[in-house]
Amino acid sequence: MKNFLRSSFGSALLGGVVVAAFGWVAIAAGWINADSSGSTVTVAEPLSAPVDASEASDESNRVNQIYRRDGQGVAFISSQLKPEESSGLSPFGESEGGGVATGSGILIDTEGHVLTNNHVVEGADKVEVKLGSSDTTYTAEVVGTDPATDVALLKVEAPASSLHPLALGDSSNVEVGEPVVAIGNPFGLDRTVTAGIVSAIQRQIQAPNGFSISHVIQTDAAINPGNSGGPLIESEGKVIGINSQIQTGGSGDGNVGIGFAVPINTAREVVQQIEEHGEIKHAYLGISGGSITPDLAKALKLPEEEGVLVNEVVKGGPADEAGIKGGDTSATIEGASFRLGGDVITEVNGKKITGMEDVINAVNAASPGDKMELTVDRDGKPQTIDVTLGVRPASAEEVPSR
């Protein structure tokens, strides 16, 4: 019950920014326009062969193989920030001072397309890229960005001899405990390699625009400010994630063994939308609520021991138009204020849910215009409500309140 009612804000960094873990979560996410140049983004196979497990007699040799074969496809990114946005450490980038934010990137094809984090290039007047161990600097075009997934796509005009793209894996096949390698530029130390394991999967983290990113990979490979946008690589040398955030402890801002990577499958979807539509749109339900536990259900005399208690419905949003009901009675328990009397969501599209995470994942997996069937308990009576999902606002700050 305390976990449900108390807001817990842990210190974390988007490769240096704050991550919020909260009991009430707004089910919405942002969309923004992307610069469409009309070019086609095709992810290429790697120019070097995948790592051969039989050649690696021990784990250190395998890390060395991955580093030698993939290191040339990792980019060093410098973003020249607008003067008014330069104030030491930017909340969405790793500032070196003087209006420069640095990060990492992943070369994905022989056309010069580079994946990175949105927060690495956000607010930049000019973005420059170095590839691998080369000292040659290229001015990058920002092809498209998506704050909702913290993904950005860049393009550099570089000679074919300098383009060594990395192979992209399948993040849906990632398993806890498998070895991974991170390559990036922590604190400006270019082409630094660290190794670890997949610590957990199916995490959710907060994107720069205030909403949730689903299916995130957690790792204990050392990730620090400057690693943002760089690759998390599995044992065969394929990229499974984009290193994006770290959890920190105490007053420090360095690695404590908890890092998070946006899954590469999510980045693929962003690239596809940029290629096909020139912009990225995400589905939007428009509620806030919290997960129900047996203890909470008992304390509040709720009809269900699992599901989501709807706290608030965004005025004029898809859930509001469909008739989903939010709470109408204010209450304070353990110092936390919330509303009682709202619908209890028990199923999404006929599948039973255990909490808010299930609803967020379902919305994130859908597209604007999709129909979503919600089974709710209202005043002890179950009913089914069909919701037509809308397009998410650009940021959480743009979500209207009732």
N, C-alpha and C positions, 0 to 999 in steps of 0.2 A: 504493500500500500504506500509506503514511504517512497519507494522507487517511482511509483506512478505519479505521485502528487508533487514531488520535489523536483524543481528544475536543477539539473546538474550540469554545470558548465566547466568542462575540462580544458586546460590550456593545451592548445595544439597549433600547428602551423601549416598553412598551405604551402608546403615546401618552405614555409614559414608563416601561415595565417591561423586565426582562431577557429576551432571546430566546436560547435555546440551540440551537446547530447541532451535532448529534451523529452519530457513526457508528452506534451501536446505538440503535435506536428501538423503544419499546414500542408495539405495534399495539393500542391500546385508546384509549378516550376516555370522557368522563364523561357522565352524564345526571343531571338534577335535576328535582324537581317544580316545576311552574309554577302560579302562582295562576290558576285558571280561573274567570272571572266569568260565563261563559256568553255573553258578547257575541261578535259576529262581527266579524272584522277583514277589511275589504275595502279593498284598495289602490285609491285613486281616481286618475283621470286628473288632470293638473295643471290648476289653475284658469287658468293663463296658457298662451299658445300656445308650442310648442317653438321653440327658437332657429332662425331662418331663416338658413342659410349665405349666401344671396344678399344679406342685409342687412349682413353683416359684411365690410367691405372689407379688413380685416386681422385678425390674431390678437388684438390688443389689444381691438378692438371686439367680437369674439366673447366674450372673457372678460367684458367689461363687460355684454354682453347676458345672459350666464348669471348673473352676479352680481345684476343688477337683477331678473331673472325668478325666480331660485331662492333668493335670499337670505332672503326672508320665510318660507321653509319650513325654515330651519335653526334649530335650537333651542340655547339656552344652558342647560346642565344643572348644577345645584349639588346635591351629595349631602352631607347632614349625617351624618358618620360617628359610630359609637358611640365613646364616650370612650376605651375601652381599645384601639380600633383606630386612634386618631389619634396618629401619631408622625412628624410631618414629612411627607416624601414617601411616600405609600402605594405599595407595590409594584404595586398594581392600580388606580391612579387618580392624578390630578394634584392633590395637596393644596396648598391655599393657606395651611395652618396653621389652628389653631383647630378642627380636625375637619371641614373643608370640602374636598371633592374636586370639581373642575370638569371638564366635558367638553362635548361637542357632541352633537347629535341630528338626526334626519331625520323631519320630519312626513310621514306616508305616506297619510293619508286625511282626510276631512272629519269623522270621528268623534273626532279628537284623538289618534290613535295615533302614537307616536314611536318610531323605532328608534334604538338607541345600542349602545355596547359594554357587556357585562356588567361589565367591570372599572371602569366609570365609576360604577355604582350598587351594586356589591357591598359588603355590610356597612353599608349606609346605613339610618339610622333614618327619614330623611325626604328625599325627592327633590323639588326645585323646578325649574321649567322656565320660561324666557322664550322667546317665539317671535319670530323675525325681529328687527326694530329696536324692538319694543315693550318698554317697561319694566315691563309687567304680569307679575307672577309667579304661576304656577299650581302648586299642589301636585299632583304626579304619582302615579298608582297604578302600581306595578310589576306588570304583567300576567303576565309570564313571563320567565325568564332561562335561558340555556344557556352555562355555562362552556366546553363543548366546542367551541363556535364563537365564543365571546366576543360573543354577541348578546343583547340585552335588549329587551323590548317594554314601553313605558310608555303611559299614557293620561292625558290632561289634559282637564278640562272647561273649554272656552274657547268664546266666541261664534263663530258661523260667519264673521263678518267678520275674525276673527284667524287663520283656518285656511287656509293656502295650501300644500296638499300638493305634494310633488315627484313627478314621474313616475319610475318605476323602469324601468331598461333591462334588457338581457339580457347578463349578464357572460360568457356562453359565447361571445359574438361579439367580445369585446375582442381587439384586435390590438396587438402591440408597435409603438411609434412613434406611435400616435394621440394627439392632444392631450387633456389632462384638466385639470379645475379642482377645487381643494379649497376648501371654505368651512367655517370653524369658528371656534373661540375659543382660539387658542394663547396660553398664559400669561395667560388671562383677557381677551385683546383680542378682544372679540366681533365677529362677522361679518367676519373677516379672509379675504381671498381670495388664493390662490396658484395658479400655473399651471405645467404641465409636460407630460410625456408618460408613456405607459405604458412603463416600462423593461423589464419582463419579465412573463410570465404563468406560471401553473402552479407557483408557488412553494408551499412548505410552511412554516408558522410554528408556534410552540408556543403553545397556548392557555393561559389562566390556570390550568387544572386539570392541566396537564402533558402534554397530548397534542397531536396534530398537526391543524392546519386545512389542508385541501387547496384547490387551485385559486386560491391567493391572488394578487392583482394587486400588482406592484411598480411604484412611481412615483417620479419625481424631483421632483414638486411638493412644495414645502416643507411638512412636517408636523411639528408640535412638540407637547409636552405641552399638553393642552387641546383639540387637534384630535380626540382619541379620540371615536369615535361619529359624527363628521360625515361628510358625503357626499363621495365622489369622483365627479365628474360628467364625462360625455363631451361631445363637441362639439355634440350636439343638445339638451343640457340635461337628459339623463336620468341618474339615479344608477346607477352600475355597481358601487360598492363602499362599504363602511363603513371609513373610515380608522381603523387600530387600533394599529399599531406602527411604530417607526422604528429603523433601525440607527444606532448612534452610533460615534464614533471617539475614541480616547484617553480622557481623563478627563472630557470634556464630555458633556452630556446633550441637546444640541440637534441640529438637522437637519444631515445631511451628504449629503443627496440620495438617500437610500434609505429609502423608506417603504413600508408594506404595508397593503393594504385587503382586508378579508374580502369575497368576492364577493357581490353582491346576490342572486344566485340561491340561495346558501346561506342568507341571511337570510330569503328567501321561504319556504324549506322549514321553517325554525324557526317562523315565524309560522303556517304552516299546521298544524304539529303542536300548537302552543299552542291554536289555534282548534278543532281537531278532537278533541284528546285531553287538553288541559290540562297536558301534560307533554311533555318531549323525551327520546326514547330513541335511542341510537346503537348500531350494530353493534359486536361485540367478537370478536376472534379469539384474543388472548391469547398472543402470542409476542414475543420481542425478537430482533433479528437485524441483519445488516448487508449492504450491497450488495457483490457480488463483482465484482472487476475482473480482467482478464487477468493483471496482475502478482501480485495476491493469489492467484489460482488456481494460478499457477505456484509461488509461494513455499510455499503450504500443500498443494500437490498435490491440489487439488480437482478433481472430475470435470467441472465446468462453468466456463466463463469469464464467464458472466453469471447473474444470479439473486440469491437471498438465502440466506445461510448462517444457519440458525437457531441462535441462541446459547442461548436459554432459553425454556422453555415454562411458562406460568403454571399452577401446580398447580390442578387442578379446572376449568380454563378450557375453552372449546370445542375448541381445538387439542389440548389434553391428552387430552380425552375421545375425540377422533377418532384418537389415536395418533401425532400429530406428535412427532418426537423432537428434543430439544435436545442441546446439547453435553455431553460427559461427561468431557472432559480439559481441565484448566486449562492455559493457556499465557500467556506474557508476551512480547510483541514490541514493540520501540520504546517500552517503558515502559507499554504498555496490556495489561490483563488481560482475557482472554475464554476461551471454551470451544470446543474442537474436537470433531468427531465427530457434530455434529447434521445433520439433514436439510438438503438444498439444494433450495429451492423454485425451480422453473424455469418453471412455468406457473400461471396463475390462470384458472379457468373456460375452459380450452383455449387461452388466449392467452399467448404467451411474454412473460416479464417481463425487464426489464434490471436491476432493483434494488429496494430497499426502498420507494422512492417509489411504484412501481407497485402494490405490495401494499397500502400505506396508502390509496392512492386507491380501490382496489377495495373495501376494507373500509368506508371512509367513504361510498362510494356505495351500500352495501347497507343492509338493515334487519335488526334482530334477528329470528331465526328463518329467515332466508334460508339456502339451501344454497350452499356455496362449494366448488368442486372444485379441489384443489391437486395439481399434479403435482410430485413430489419425487424427488430422487436420493438413495438411501440405500445406502451401501456399494457405489456403482457400479451399482446396479440401479434403474431408474426404476419408480415406482409411482404410482397415483392414489389420493388420500385425500379423502373427502367430509367436510366440516366443517359443522355447523349453528351459525351465528353466534349468540352470546349478546348480552346487554345489558351495556354497558360500566359499570364502576364509576364513582362520582361523580368520582374524581380518581386520578391516578397513584399517590398515596400509599396508596390502598386496594387496589391490585393485590397479591395475595399472592405471596410468593416461595417457590420450591421448597425 
